[in-house]
Amino acid sequence: MPEPTTTKAALLTCSKLLSQQVPPDGARLVRVSPGWIETETSADLNSPRTKALVGSCLW
């Protein structure tokens, strides 16, 4: 599922660039980045097998 990750990265970069441009105008930029949403596509990511695999990669 690279699409959500790519979209979040683009949103972060865009908001950083915009926040550097708007302060002289007295405006403030606020970015909202939603967290995990369980869908039919992501249901398998919550399986015991996936949790074990991810757990073995984290330190």
PDB file of N, CA, C and O in Angstrom:
ATOM      1  N   MET A   1       0.824  -1.196   0.000  1.00  0.00           N
ATOM      2  CA  MET A   1       0.000   0.000   0.000  1.00  0.00           C
ATOM      3  C   MET A   1       0.870   1.262   0.000  1.00  0.00           C
ATOM      4  O   MET A   1       0.897   1.979   1.000  1.00  0.00           O
ATOM      5  N   PRO A   2       1.567   1.545  -1.077  1.00  0.00           N
ATOM      6  CA  PRO A   2       2.414   2.735  -1.104  1.00  0.00           C
ATOM      7  C   PRO A   2       1.645   4.038  -1.293  1.00  0.00           C
ATOM      8  O   PRO A   2       2.167   5.108  -0.980  1.00  0.00           O
ATOM      9  N   GLU A   3       0.412   3.969  -1.799  1.00  0.00           N
ATOM     10  CA  GLU A   3      -0.324   5.199  -2.101  1.00  0.00           C
ATOM     11  C   GLU A   3      -0.555   6.083  -0.876  1.00  0.00           C
ATOM     12  O   GLU A   3      -0.279   7.280  -0.947  1.00  0.00           O
ATOM     13  N   PRO A   4      -1.053   5.543   0.255  1.00  0.00           N
ATOM     14  CA  PRO A   4      -1.270   6.416   1.414  1.00  0.00           C
ATOM     15  C   PRO A   4       0.031   7.031   1.930  1.00  0.00           C
ATOM     16  O   PRO A   4       0.047   8.189   2.347  1.00  0.00           O
ATOM     17  N   THR A   5       1.114   6.264   1.901  1.00  0.00           N
ATOM     18  CA  THR A   5       2.398   6.774   2.370  1.00  0.00           C
ATOM     19  C   THR A   5       2.883   7.897   1.471  1.00  0.00           C
ATOM     20  O   THR A   5       3.356   8.926   1.952  1.00  0.00           O
ATOM     21  N   THR A   6       2.765   7.698   0.173  1.00  0.00           N
ATOM     22  CA  THR A   6       3.182   8.716  -0.787  1.00  0.00           C
ATOM     23  C   THR A   6       2.339   9.971  -0.647  1.00  0.00           C
ATOM     24  O   THR A   6       2.858  11.085  -0.704  1.00  0.00           O
ATOM     25  N   THR A   7       1.051   9.791  -0.467  1.00  0.00           N
ATOM     26  CA  THR A   7       0.151  10.934  -0.319  1.00  0.00           C
ATOM     27  C   THR A   7       0.476  11.723   0.943  1.00  0.00           C
ATOM     28  O   THR A   7       0.496  12.953   0.915  1.00  0.00           O
ATOM     29  N   LYS A   8       0.730  11.026   2.054  1.00  0.00           N
ATOM     30  CA  LYS A   8       1.070  11.716   3.299  1.00  0.00           C
ATOM     31  C   LYS A   8       2.380  12.487   3.154  1.00  0.00           C
ATOM     32  O   LYS A   8       2.497  13.609   3.646  1.00  0.00           O
ATOM     33  N   ALA A   9       3.363  11.892   2.482  1.00  0.00           N
ATOM     34  CA  ALA A   9       4.643  12.570   2.274  1.00  0.00           C
ATOM     35  C   ALA A   9       4.461  13.826   1.424  1.00  0.00           C
ATOM     36  O   ALA A   9       5.064  14.862   1.702  1.00  0.00           O
ATOM     37  N   ALA A  10       3.633  13.729   0.396  1.00  0.00           N
ATOM     38  CA  ALA A  10       3.366  14.893  -0.457  1.00  0.00           C
ATOM     39  C   ALA A  10       2.647  15.983   0.328  1.00  0.00           C
ATOM     40  O   ALA A  10       2.960  17.164   0.177  1.00  0.00           O
ATOM     41  N   LEU A  11       1.692  15.601   1.160  1.00  0.00           N
ATOM     42  CA  LEU A  11       0.959  16.564   1.980  1.00  0.00           C
ATOM     43  C   LEU A  11       1.898  17.264   2.958  1.00  0.00           C
ATOM     44  O   LEU A  11       1.813  18.479   3.141  1.00  0.00           O
ATOM     45  N   LEU A  12       2.785  16.508   3.583  1.00  0.00           N
ATOM     46  CA  LEU A  12       3.752  17.073   4.522  1.00  0.00           C
ATOM     47  C   LEU A  12       4.669  18.076   3.820  1.00  0.00           C
ATOM     48  O   LEU A  12       4.881  19.183   4.315  1.00  0.00           O
ATOM     49  N   THR A  13       5.212  17.684   2.666  1.00  0.00           N
ATOM     50  CA  THR A  13       6.115  18.562   1.923  1.00  0.00           C
ATOM     51  C   THR A  13       5.407  19.827   1.460  1.00  0.00           C
ATOM     52  O   THR A  13       5.941  20.928   1.592  1.00  0.00           O
ATOM     53  N   CYS A  14       4.215  19.669   0.923  1.00  0.00           N
ATOM     54  CA  CYS A  14       3.444  20.821   0.443  1.00  0.00           C
ATOM     55  C   CYS A  14       3.122  21.779   1.587  1.00  0.00           C
ATOM     56  O   CYS A  14       3.232  22.994   1.422  1.00  0.00           O
ATOM     57  N   SER A  15       2.731  21.254   2.731  1.00  0.00           N
ATOM     58  CA  SER A  15       2.379  22.119   3.857  1.00  0.00           C
ATOM     59  C   SER A  15       3.610  22.834   4.410  1.00  0.00           C
ATOM     60  O   SER A  15       3.510  23.978   4.852  1.00  0.00           O
ATOM     61  N   LYS A  16       4.772  22.172   4.390  1.00  0.00           N
ATOM     62  CA  LYS A  16       6.002  22.839   4.841  1.00  0.00           C
ATOM     63  C   LYS A  16       6.352  24.003   3.917  1.00  0.00           C
ATOM     64  O   LYS A  16       6.714  25.087   4.376  1.00  0.00           O
ATOM     65  N   LEU A  17       6.242  23.769   2.620  1.00  0.00           N
ATOM     66  CA  LEU A  17       6.538  24.837   1.658  1.00  0.00           C
ATOM     67  C   LEU A  17       5.564  26.001   1.799  1.00  0.00           C
ATOM     68  O   LEU A  17       5.971  27.162   1.792  1.00  0.00           O
ATOM     69  N   LEU A  18       4.283  25.687   1.927  1.00  0.00           N
ATOM     70  CA  LEU A  18       3.279  26.749   2.080  1.00  0.00           C
ATOM     71  C   LEU A  18       3.467  27.526   3.381  1.00  0.00           C
ATOM     72  O   LEU A  18       3.274  28.741   3.411  1.00  0.00           O
ATOM     73  N   SER A  19       3.841  26.832   4.451  1.00  0.00           N
ATOM     74  CA  SER A  19       4.005  27.509   5.736  1.00  0.00           C
ATOM     75  C   SER A  19       5.165  28.498   5.699  1.00  0.00           C
ATOM     76  O   SER A  19       5.189  29.451   6.478  1.00  0.00           O
ATOM     77  N   GLN A  20       6.120  28.284   4.809  1.00  0.00           N
ATOM     78  CA  GLN A  20       7.232  29.227   4.664  1.00  0.00           C
ATOM     79  C   GLN A  20       6.817  30.453   3.856  1.00  0.00           C
ATOM     80  O   GLN A  20       7.451  31.504   3.955  1.00  0.00           O
ATOM     81  N   GLN A  21       5.771  30.330   3.069  1.00  0.00           N
ATOM     82  CA  GLN A  21       5.356  31.426   2.200  1.00  0.00           C
ATOM     83  C   GLN A  21       4.270  32.313   2.805  1.00  0.00           C
ATOM     84  O   GLN A  21       4.190  33.489   2.452  1.00  0.00           O
ATOM     85  N   VAL A  22       3.444  31.801   3.690  1.00  0.00           N
ATOM     86  CA  VAL A  22       2.303  32.575   4.190  1.00  0.00           C
ATOM     87  C   VAL A  22       2.553  33.427   5.430  1.00  0.00           C
ATOM     88  O   VAL A  22       1.762  34.342   5.660  1.00  0.00           O
ATOM     89  N   PRO A  23       3.585  33.208   6.253  1.00  0.00           N
ATOM     90  CA  PRO A  23       3.730  34.037   7.460  1.00  0.00           C
ATOM     91  C   PRO A  23       3.769  35.544   7.217  1.00  0.00           C
ATOM     92  O   PRO A  23       3.217  36.281   8.033  1.00  0.00           O
ATOM     93  N   PRO A  24       4.384  36.046   6.150  1.00  0.00           N
ATOM     94  CA  PRO A  24       4.360  37.499   5.953  1.00  0.00           C
ATOM     95  C   PRO A  24       2.944  38.060   5.797  1.00  0.00           C
ATOM     96  O   PRO A  24       2.719  39.243   6.053  1.00  0.00           O
ATOM     97  N   ASP A  25       2.014  37.245   5.389  1.00  0.00           N
ATOM     98  CA  ASP A  25       0.630  37.691   5.215  1.00  0.00           C
ATOM     99  C   ASP A  25      -0.177  37.586   6.507  1.00  0.00           C
ATOM    100  O   ASP A  25      -1.344  37.978   6.534  1.00  0.00           O
ATOM    101  N   GLY A  26       0.419  37.069   7.565  1.00  0.00           N
ATOM    102  CA  GLY A  26      -0.274  36.932   8.836  1.00  0.00           C
ATOM    103  C   GLY A  26      -1.160  35.699   8.922  1.00  0.00           C
ATOM    104  O   GLY A  26      -1.948  35.569   9.858  1.00  0.00           O
ATOM    105  N   ALA A  27      -1.040  34.793   7.960  1.00  0.00           N
ATOM    106  CA  ALA A  27      -1.850  33.569   7.969  1.00  0.00           C
ATOM    107  C   ALA A  27      -1.044  32.442   8.602  1.00  0.00           C
ATOM    108  O   ALA A  27       0.186  32.482   8.631  1.00  0.00           O
ATOM    109  N   ARG A  28      -1.743  31.450   9.101  1.00  0.00           N
ATOM    110  CA  ARG A  28      -1.097  30.285   9.678  1.00  0.00           C
ATOM    111  C   ARG A  28      -1.620  29.051   8.968  1.00  0.00           C
ATOM    112  O   ARG A  28      -2.812  28.954   8.678  1.00  0.00           O
ATOM    113  N   LEU A  29      -0.743  28.118   8.690  1.00  0.00           N
ATOM    114  CA  LEU A  29      -1.122  26.901   7.987  1.00  0.00           C
ATOM    115  C   LEU A  29      -1.189  25.742   8.981  1.00  0.00           C
ATOM    116  O   LEU A  29      -0.265  25.544   9.769  1.00  0.00           O
ATOM    117  N   VAL A  30      -2.270  24.988   8.942  1.00  0.00           N
ATOM    118  CA  VAL A  30      -2.437  23.828   9.815  1.00  0.00           C
ATOM    119  C   VAL A  30      -2.646  22.609   8.933  1.00  0.00           C
ATOM    120  O   VAL A  30      -3.487  22.617   8.034  1.00  0.00           O
ATOM    121  N   ARG A  31      -1.875  21.560   9.195  1.00  0.00           N
ATOM    122  CA  ARG A  31      -1.977  20.328   8.408  1.00  0.00           C
ATOM    123  C   ARG A  31      -2.619  19.255   9.274  1.00  0.00           C
ATOM    124  O   ARG A  31      -2.247  19.076  10.434  1.00  0.00           O
ATOM    125  N   VAL A  32      -3.576  18.549   8.710  1.00  0.00           N
ATOM    126  CA  VAL A  32      -4.206  17.418   9.388  1.00  0.00           C
ATOM    127  C   VAL A  32      -3.858  16.172   8.595  1.00  0.00           C
ATOM    128  O   VAL A  32      -4.117  16.091   7.394  1.00  0.00           O
ATOM    129  N   SER A  33      -3.272  15.208   9.277  1.00  0.00           N
ATOM    130  CA  SER A  33      -2.866  13.974   8.616  1.00  0.00           C
ATOM    131  C   SER A  33      -3.560  12.807   9.319  1.00  0.00           C
ATOM    132  O   SER A  33      -3.189  12.455  10.438  1.00  0.00           O
ATOM    133  N   PRO A  34      -4.556  12.207   8.679  1.00  0.00           N
ATOM    134  CA  PRO A  34      -5.316  11.145   9.337  1.00  0.00           C
ATOM    135  C   PRO A  34      -4.465   9.916   9.634  1.00  0.00           C
ATOM    136  O   PRO A  34      -3.488   9.631   8.942  1.00  0.00           O
ATOM    137  N   GLY A  35      -4.852   9.215  10.656  1.00  0.00           N
ATOM    138  CA  GLY A  35      -4.137   8.004  11.034  1.00  0.00           C
ATOM    139  C   GLY A  35      -4.678   6.780  10.323  1.00  0.00           C
ATOM    140  O   GLY A  35      -5.272   6.877   9.248  1.00  0.00           O
ATOM    141  N   TRP A  36      -4.469   5.647  10.926  1.00  0.00           N
ATOM    142  CA  TRP A  36      -4.845   4.353  10.363  1.00  0.00           C
ATOM    143  C   TRP A  36      -6.356   4.223  10.273  1.00  0.00           C
ATOM    144  O   TRP A  36      -7.074   4.519  11.228  1.00  0.00           O
ATOM    145  N   ILE A  37      -6.830   3.777   9.118  1.00  0.00           N
ATOM    146  CA  ILE A  37      -8.251   3.497   8.923  1.00  0.00           C
ATOM    147  C   ILE A  37      -8.362   2.068   8.427  1.00  0.00           C
ATOM    148  O   ILE A  37      -7.807   1.723   7.383  1.00  0.00           O
ATOM    149  N   GLU A  38      -9.075   1.236   9.169  1.00  0.00           N
ATOM    150  CA  GLU A  38      -9.210  -0.164   8.757  1.00  0.00           C
ATOM    151  C   GLU A  38     -10.268  -0.275   7.664  1.00  0.00           C
ATOM    152  O   GLU A  38     -11.418   0.126   7.840  1.00  0.00           O
ATOM    153  N   THR A  39      -9.852  -0.822   6.550  1.00  0.00           N
ATOM    154  CA  THR A  39     -10.730  -1.035   5.406  1.00  0.00           C
ATOM    155  C   THR A  39     -10.614  -2.489   4.968  1.00  0.00           C
ATOM    156  O   THR A  39      -9.843  -3.258   5.543  1.00  0.00           O
ATOM    157  N   GLU A  40     -11.366  -2.855   3.971  1.00  0.00           N
ATOM    158  CA  GLU A  40     -11.278  -4.213   3.435  1.00  0.00           C
ATOM    159  C   GLU A  40      -9.862  -4.494   2.922  1.00  0.00           C
ATOM    160  O   GLU A  40      -9.345  -5.600   3.080  1.00  0.00           O
ATOM    161  N   THR A  41      -9.254  -3.502   2.320  1.00  0.00           N
ATOM    162  CA  THR A  41      -7.903  -3.657   1.783  1.00  0.00           C
ATOM    163  C   THR A  41      -6.872  -3.854   2.883  1.00  0.00           C
ATOM    164  O   THR A  41      -5.937  -4.639   2.725  1.00  0.00           O
ATOM    165  N   SER A  42      -7.035  -3.151   3.993  1.00  0.00           N
ATOM    166  CA  SER A  42      -6.041  -3.217   5.059  1.00  0.00           C
ATOM    167  C   SER A  42      -6.360  -4.261   6.130  1.00  0.00           C
ATOM    168  O   SER A  42      -5.605  -4.391   7.094  1.00  0.00           O
ATOM    169  N   ALA A  43      -7.437  -4.995   5.989  1.00  0.00           N
ATOM    170  CA  ALA A  43      -7.837  -5.966   7.015  1.00  0.00           C
ATOM    171  C   ALA A  43      -6.765  -7.029   7.250  1.00  0.00           C
ATOM    172  O   ALA A  43      -6.556  -7.449   8.388  1.00  0.00           O
ATOM    173  N   ASP A  44      -6.088  -7.465   6.200  1.00  0.00           N
ATOM    174  CA  ASP A  44      -5.043  -8.483   6.350  1.00  0.00           C
ATOM    175  C   ASP A  44      -3.830  -7.968   7.114  1.00  0.00           C
ATOM    176  O   ASP A  44      -3.051  -8.764   7.638  1.00  0.00           O
ATOM    177  N   LEU A  45      -3.659  -6.664   7.185  1.00  0.00           N
ATOM    178  CA  LEU A  45      -2.509  -6.101   7.886  1.00  0.00           C
ATOM    179  C   LEU A  45      -2.642  -6.225   9.393  1.00  0.00           C
ATOM    180  O   LEU A  45      -1.672  -6.007  10.119  1.00  0.00           O
ATOM    181  N   ASN A  46      -3.822  -6.570   9.872  1.00  0.00           N
ATOM    182  CA  ASN A  46      -4.061  -6.719  11.299  1.00  0.00           C
ATOM    183  C   ASN A  46      -4.023  -8.188  11.730  1.00  0.00           C
ATOM    184  O   ASN A  46      -4.441  -8.521  12.839  1.00  0.00           O
ATOM    185  N   SER A  47      -3.528  -9.055  10.864  1.00  0.00           N
ATOM    186  CA  SER A  47      -3.493 -10.484  11.167  1.00  0.00           C
ATOM    187  C   SER A  47      -2.330 -10.805  12.111  1.00  0.00           C
ATOM    188  O   SER A  47      -1.360 -10.049  12.168  1.00  0.00           O
ATOM    189  N   PRO A  48      -2.416 -11.910  12.846  1.00  0.00           N
ATOM    190  CA  PRO A  48      -1.320 -12.314  13.727  1.00  0.00           C
ATOM    191  C   PRO A  48      -0.002 -12.503  12.971  1.00  0.00           C
ATOM    192  O   PRO A  48       1.068 -12.181  13.488  1.00  0.00           O
ATOM    193  N   ARG A  49      -0.085 -13.023  11.755  1.00  0.00           N
ATOM    194  CA  ARG A  49       1.138 -13.239  10.960  1.00  0.00           C
ATOM    195  C   ARG A  49       1.828 -11.907  10.652  1.00  0.00           C
ATOM    196  O   ARG A  49       3.046 -11.790  10.782  1.00  0.00           O
ATOM    197  N   THR A  50       1.046 -10.908  10.245  1.00  0.00           N
ATOM    198  CA  THR A  50       1.615  -9.597   9.934  1.00  0.00           C
ATOM    199  C   THR A  50       2.182  -8.944  11.187  1.00  0.00           C
ATOM    200  O   THR A  50       3.261  -8.353  11.144  1.00  0.00           O
ATOM    201  N   LYS A  51       1.466  -9.047  12.300  1.00  0.00           N
ATOM    202  CA  LYS A  51       1.954  -8.473  13.556  1.00  0.00           C
ATOM    203  C   LYS A  51       3.278  -9.102  13.967  1.00  0.00           C
ATOM    204  O   LYS A  51       4.176  -8.402  14.435  1.00  0.00           O
ATOM    205  N   ALA A  52       3.409 -10.417  13.797  1.00  0.00           N
ATOM    206  CA  ALA A  52       4.657 -11.100  14.134  1.00  0.00           C
ATOM    207  C   ALA A  52       5.794 -10.638  13.222  1.00  0.00           C
ATOM    208  O   ALA A  52       6.918 -10.421  13.676  1.00  0.00           O
ATOM    209  N   LEU A  53       5.492 -10.493  11.948  1.00  0.00           N
ATOM    210  CA  LEU A  53       6.499 -10.056  10.989  1.00  0.00           C
ATOM    211  C   LEU A  53       6.957  -8.629  11.288  1.00  0.00           C
ATOM    212  O   LEU A  53       8.156  -8.351  11.303  1.00  0.00           O
ATOM    213  N   VAL A  54       6.017  -7.737  11.521  1.00  0.00           N
ATOM    214  CA  VAL A  54       6.357  -6.344  11.820  1.00  0.00           C
ATOM    215  C   VAL A  54       7.081  -6.254  13.157  1.00  0.00           C
ATOM    216  O   VAL A  54       8.055  -5.513  13.292  1.00  0.00           O
ATOM    217  N   GLY A  55       6.612  -6.999  14.132  1.00  0.00           N
ATOM    218  CA  GLY A  55       7.245  -6.995  15.447  1.00  0.00           C
ATOM    219  C   GLY A  55       8.692  -7.438  15.405  1.00  0.00           C
ATOM    220  O   GLY A  55       9.511  -6.966  16.193  1.00  0.00           O
ATOM    221  N   SER A  56       9.015  -8.344  14.491  1.00  0.00           N
ATOM    222  CA  SER A  56      10.394  -8.812  14.387  1.00  0.00           C
ATOM    223  C   SER A  56      11.292  -7.773  13.723  1.00  0.00           C
ATOM    224  O   SER A  56      12.516  -7.863  13.820  1.00  0.00           O
ATOM    225  N   CYS A  57      10.698  -6.788  13.048  1.00  0.00           N
ATOM    226  CA  CYS A  57      11.482  -5.751  12.359  1.00  0.00           C
ATOM    227  C   CYS A  57      11.707  -4.525  13.231  1.00  0.00           C
ATOM    228  O   CYS A  57      12.650  -3.767  13.003  1.00  0.00           O
ATOM    229  N   LEU A  58      10.853  -4.323  14.228  1.00  0.00           N
ATOM    230  CA  LEU A  58      10.974  -3.145  15.079  1.00  0.00           C
ATOM    231  C   LEU A  58      11.953  -3.416  16.205  1.00  0.00           C
ATOM    232  O   LEU A  58      12.071  -4.552  16.662  1.00  0.00           O
ATOM    233  N   TRP A  59      12.655  -2.392  16.657  1.00  0.00           N
ATOM    234  CA  TRP A  59      13.625  -2.547  17.733  1.00  0.00           C
ATOM    235  C   TRP A  59      13.479  -1.529  18.746  1.00  0.00           C
ATOM    236  O   TRP A  59      14.225  -1.521  19.725  1.00  0.00           O
TER     237      TRP A  59
END
